[in-house]
């Protein structure tokens, strides 16, 4: 079971990278042989991994046609964003952060501030949130969030293309860091939740 979960995560990361680099588009059929070759395994475990991802709506399975990358859907995004917002709020509110954790967050935010492309910004933004979530010890929560984020990170990619919205995201990051420096994880959690929820109106206008 550990191997299957690991492969599923590898497939997710591969798809995310391919989408960010424009090699896979929404609605496109996923090639099992290509995935198998890239990840160094046979087609059978790739099919099993995609079936698992289909169960959490990361990919779409169409009978007699194969697996596809679903199109973006503003109704889906409006459902997913509040769930992520509340789950991250829970994770951050029950975490404790030491000075080293806060310095890591500062370094990532500094790299976001220097970044000039939406691709780099959204990748670093995911890293920022991964660091925030890395202090809790709830494996179920971690996996649920990981599954949800593979569906929203490209919405975030479009979000980060807007320079004003990118600045707003960075403002939230800095306020979150400030709250953690003052040993207030609950305030940081509230800001994390608010930052996710501010994305919804933009998504509704775009898709």
Buried (B, 14 or more C-beta within 10 A) or exposed (E): EEEEEEBBBBBBEBBBEBBBEEEBEEEEEBBBEEBBEBBEBEEEBBBBBBEBBBEBBBBBBEEEEBBBBBEBBBEBBBEBBEBBBBBBBBBBBBBEBEEEBBEBBBEBBEBBBEBEEBBBBBBBBBBBBBBBBBBBEBEEBBBBBBBBBBBBBBBBBBBBBBEEBBEBBBEBBBBBBBBBBEEEBEBBBBBBBBBBBBBBEBBEEBB
